[in-house]
């Protein structure tokens, strides 16, 4: 994917990532607006592009783990 115009570099890095970015159906893609993503990254002290993608992938991993736990308890 190419750079999204007018977006901070660390947000763009997440949005174009194949695992958590646009079109990936990840929790980041589906549930976070750009403003919410930027706020979350700032709140966690994330500043770089690589850190941002790592953070987003960790959020996705944690979400999927919780989802599996809930499903296991429900059935």
N, C-alpha and C positions, 0 to 999 in steps of 0.2 A: 504494500500500500504506500501511497505517497503522503507527504506532509499535508496536514489540514491547515489551511490558511487562517491566520489571525489567532492562533491558539498558542498558549505558552508551550515551550519545548517539552517540559515534563508531562504535560497533559497529552500532547500530541504523541509522545512515545507510548503512552498507555493505549490511546485510541487506535494506533496503527498496529499494535501487537497482535499477532495471529491467535494467541491463546485467550486473551482477555479483552481485546479491542473490538471495534465496530464489527458487527456481524458474527461475533463469536458465541453469542447467547450466554455469555458469562454474567455473573451478578453485577460486575462492573459495567458491562455493556448495557444491560437491561434496567438497572436500578439507579445508577448514578448519573446525574446531569453533569455537564462539564464543571459547573460552579460547585456542585457537591463534591466532585472528585478533587478539585483544586483545594477546597476547604479541608477535606480529609487528609490530603497529602501534607498540607501546611500544618495541620494540627499534630500530625505524627513526625514533623520535622524533616520530611522528605523534600530534597531540593534538586537532585539530579535525575537525568533521564533513566539511567540504569536502575537507580534506587526506586524510581516510580514504578517501573515495570515489575521489579521484584516485589514491591509492596502489593501491587494489584494481583499478581499471581498468588501471593500468600493469602490475601483476602479471599480469592476464589477457592483456594485449597481448603481454607478453614470453613468456608460456607458449604462446600461439598461434603466435608467430613461431618459437620453438624447435620446436614440433610440425611446422610446415611444413618446416623445415630437415631434420629427421629423416626425414620422409616423402620428401623430395627425394633424400636420400642413399640411402635404402633401395630406391628404385625407379628 
